[in-house]
Amino acid sequence: MKRLALILCFSLPSLIFAKEVETLIYNVEVKITANSYGDSHDSTNEYKLDLRLQAKNGLYPGDSGNTLGVLTASHSSNIFKFFGDYERLQIGETTTRISKVILPTNVMKNTLLKLTLLEDDFTVPVPGPCCININNDDLEVKKLIDLASSEQNIVFFGESAKVEVTIKLIDQKLMNLKDILSEQKDYLYNDSVLSLGSTKEANLYRHILENL
C-alpha cells in the first residue's frame, strides 16, 4: 500500500504539495564544552559536529534508516573528510550550534537526530623515532535522539567534551508540504551527490510521504 501511495503521490505532485498537515517546529541547540585535553600534546581541542536527520528503521529500538539530511548546525556536510571545518576550543570554553527541524507531526514521530562529535588532531608526521598522526579523528560522542519524545534536554560526555542537546518546540501549526520541504531545506546542507541511486533530498521527500 505504501508503494502504491508513493506512485500516486509522485504522479499528483501539485495536489500533494497543497495538502495542509499539522506541523511541529523544533529549535535544536547543541552546546559543546571542552573539559579536558583530547591529546596530551595539544593546547586546544578541535571538535567537529555532525547532526543528521535519520529515518527510523523500526527493526529494533534505536535503529536508524536512511539519512534524510545533514543539519547546518554541523561543521560541514561531511565531518569525515580530511581537513574539514572544526571548532577550536581551550579547556573550559564552550561553543553552541543551532538549527531547526520542521516536519509534520506524524513524520516527526518516525524521525531521529543522529549526533556525532569528533575531536581532531591536525599535526604532521615527522621523521625519526617519533611519529605523529595526521588528521586523527577521535570519537567523542555518537548518539541517536528520538524526536517522538518532544521537548528534551540531554547531556552526553565524551573523553574530552560535555555535550548538551536542547530540543524546544517553538511552533505548531498547519502547513502545506511545499512550505514544509522548503523551510526544512533552509536548515540542511545542499545535497547534489547521488548515493546508491538516491539523494538525501529524495529520501526526505519519500520519508514525509510514507509517514503522513
Buried (B, 14 or more C-beta within 10 A) or exposed (E): EEEEEBEEBEEEEEEBBEBEBEBBBBBBBBBBBBBEBBBEEBEBBBBBBBBBBBBBEEEEEEEBBBBBBBBBBBBBBEBEEEEBEBBBBEEEBBBEBBBBBBBBBBBBBBBBBBBBBBBBBEBEEEEEEEEEEEBBBBEBBEBBBBBEEEEBEEEBEBBBBBBBBBBEEEEEEEBBBBEBBEBBBEBBBEBEEEEEEEBBBBBBBBBBBBBB
